[in-house]
Amino acid sequence: MKKLLFAVIFGLCISNVQAVTFMGLGTLSCGKYIKDKESKEIVHALNISWVVGFLSGAVSTSGNDVLKGTDIYAIEGVVTKYCQENPLKNLSDASNNVFLRLLMK
């Protein structure tokens, strides 16, 4: 129940703070993320590294170790699914989605 409450509060905070500016790969569109993944270029590894860094920062800020018990391949799968379903969103949106999903598990 605590995790659900935290996820709701965190989600409300995110929705109220739309003016946050992301730099670097966080601005990459999900469509471009999928293209990079399919091309198997090294840039895809950089994309995933950005996501993992974002998640590590979110964990550090929240004090909620939601990354424990998961791995980079699971995270990549969730990001890929989100981006396939939302090609006009960006990598920071996908990363927020992963964090919220991990909070609720």
matplotlib code that plots the C-alpha trace (Angstrom):
import matplotlib.pyplot as plt

x = [0.0, 2.9, 4.4, 1.0, 0.6, 4.2, 3.6, 0.4, 2.1, 5.2, 3.0, 1.1, 4.4, 5.6, 2.4, 2.6, 6.2, 5.9, 8.4, 11.4, 14.0, 15.8, 19.2, 21.0, 19.5, 16.4, 15.0, 15.4, 12.0, 10.8, 10.6, 14.4, 15.1, 13.3, 15.3, 18.6, 17.7, 16.9, 20.1, 22.1, 24.4, 26.5, 24.2, 21.5, 23.8, 24.2, 20.4, 20.0, 22.8, 20.9, 17.8, 19.7, 21.3, 17.9, 16.5, 19.5, 18.9, 15.2, 16.0, 18.5, 16.1, 13.1, 15.0, 13.0, 15.3, 13.0, 16.0, 16.8, 15.9, 15.8, 18.4, 19.2, 17.6, 14.2, 14.4, 15.3, 12.3, 9.9, 11.4, 11.2, 7.5, 6.6, 8.4, 6.8, 3.4, 4.3, 6.7, 6.0, 7.0, 10.6, 13.2, 12.6, 8.8, 9.7, 12.1, 9.4, 7.1, 9.6, 10.2, 6.5, 5.9, 8.8, 7.3, 4.0, 5.4]
y = [0.0, 2.4, 1.8, 2.5, 5.7, 6.8, 6.1, 8.2, 11.1, 10.8, 10.7, 13.8, 15.5, 14.6, 15.8, 19.1, 19.7, 19.7, 22.5, 20.3, 20.4, 17.3, 17.4, 15.0, 11.6, 12.2, 14.4, 11.6, 10.5, 7.0, 6.6, 7.3, 5.0, 2.1, 2.9, 2.9, -0.4, -2.0, -0.8, -2.4, 0.6, 1.5, 4.5, 2.2, 1.3, 5.0, 5.4, 2.6, 4.0, 7.3, 5.5, 3.6, 6.8, 8.5, 5.6, 5.6, 9.3, 8.7, 5.9, 8.1, 11.0, 8.9, 6.7, 3.8, 1.1, -0.1, -1.3, -4.1, -7.4, -6.2, -5.9, -3.8, -6.3, -6.1, -2.3, -2.3, -4.5, -2.1, 1.0, -0.7, -1.7, 1.8, 3.4, 1.1, 2.1, 5.8, 6.8, 10.5, 10.5, 10.8, 8.8, 10.7, 9.9, 6.2, 6.4, 8.0, 5.2, 2.5, 4.1, 4.3, 0.7, -0.4, 1.5, -0.3, -3.8]
z = [0.0, 0.8, -2.7, -4.3, -2.3, -3.1, -6.8, -6.8, -5.1, -7.3, -10.4, -9.2, -8.7, -12.1, -13.7, -11.9, -12.9, -16.6, -17.0, -16.2, -19.0, -19.9, -21.7, -23.9, -24.8, -22.7, -25.5, -28.0, -29.5, -28.9, -32.6, -32.9, -30.0, -31.8, -35.0, -33.1, -31.4, -34.7, -36.3, -33.5, -33.4, -30.4, -29.9, -28.6, -25.7, -24.9, -25.0, -22.4, -20.3, -20.2, -19.0, -16.3, -15.1, -15.0, -13.0, -10.6, -10.0, -9.4, -7.0, -5.2, -4.9, -3.9, -1.4, -2.8, -4.2, -7.0, -9.1, -6.7, -8.2, -11.8, -14.5, -17.5, -20.0, -18.2, -18.2, -21.9, -22.6, -20.8, -22.5, -25.9, -25.4, -24.2, -27.2, -29.7, -28.3, -28.0, -30.8, -30.4, -26.7, -25.7, -23.7, -20.5, -20.8, -21.2, -18.2, -16.0, -17.1, -16.1, -12.7, -11.9, -13.0, -10.7, -7.8, -8.2, -8.4]

ax = plt.figure().add_subplot(projection="3d")
ax.plot(x, y, z, "-o")
ax.set_aspect("equal")
plt.show()
